[in-house]
């Protein structure tokens, strides 16, 4: 499971996001557009004019945004906590 997650996290390094001003507020114009290939994807996210105007100037000018993925590997579910307390991993 962690191995699958690590592949997904590593793949996110090849994804960029670009925020654009939507042409209109109709549903088709507000949908994200994904372009690229296996080597890298660009996700264009249209925003209504009022929201786009509130963004920093760099983003309005087309700055590409990246996601910084983080993986927390901490057992926080109740079954895991119970298993650790009774020293048995079978409960999980």
N, C-alpha and C positions, 0 to 999 in steps of 0.2 A: 504494500500500500504506500509506504513512504517512497519506494522507488518510482512508482507512477507519479506521485506528487512532485518528486524532484525533476522528472522529465518535463512536466507541465510548467514548473517554475522556470526551468532553463529556457523553455520555448518562449516564455513571456519577454525574455530579453530582446527578441526579434520583433516585438510589436510596438508600434508608435501610434499615438493618437494626435489628431489635428482637429481643433475646434473651428467650425466655420459658422457664418451667419446664414440661417435658413432663408431660402427665397420666399417662402410663405409659411403659414402655420398649419397648412393642411397635412394630414397624416403622412402621405408618401414623402413629402419634403422634409419631414422630421426624423426619418429613419436613418440610422447609421449606415455608412457605406464602407465595405471592407474591400481593399485592393491589395494586391501583392501575390506572393507565392510562398513556398515552403521556407525560403531563405529569409523572408520578412513580410510582415503585414502592416498595412497602414489603415487605421480606422478613422474615418472622417465623421465627426459628430456635429450635426447641425443644431444650432440653438436659436431660439427666437431673438429678435433684435434687442429687446430690453435686457435679456440675460447676457447676450454677447457683449453689449456695451459695458457691462459691469466687470468684464474680465480685464486683467492687466494688458497693457498695450502690446507686450511681446507675444502673448497668445493670440491677440487679435491680428497681429501681423504674420501669423502662420507658424509660430514656434511649435516644433514637434514635442509632444509630451511622452514620457516613458513611465511604465509602472515599475516600481521597485518591489518585487515579490519578497515576502517574508514567510517563513514556515516556523510555526511554533509547535514544538514537539513536546507538549506537556499534557499528561493525562488529567483531564478535568471532568471526565464523565463519572457518574456515580458508581457504576459497576466496577470500574477500574479502582476507584478509591476503596470500595468494599473489599475487592480482591487483595489489595495491598495490606489492608488492615488485618485480614485473616490469613495472610501469607499464602494465599492460593490464587493461582492465575486461571483456574478452571472456571471460576464464576463468570469471567468475561466471555 
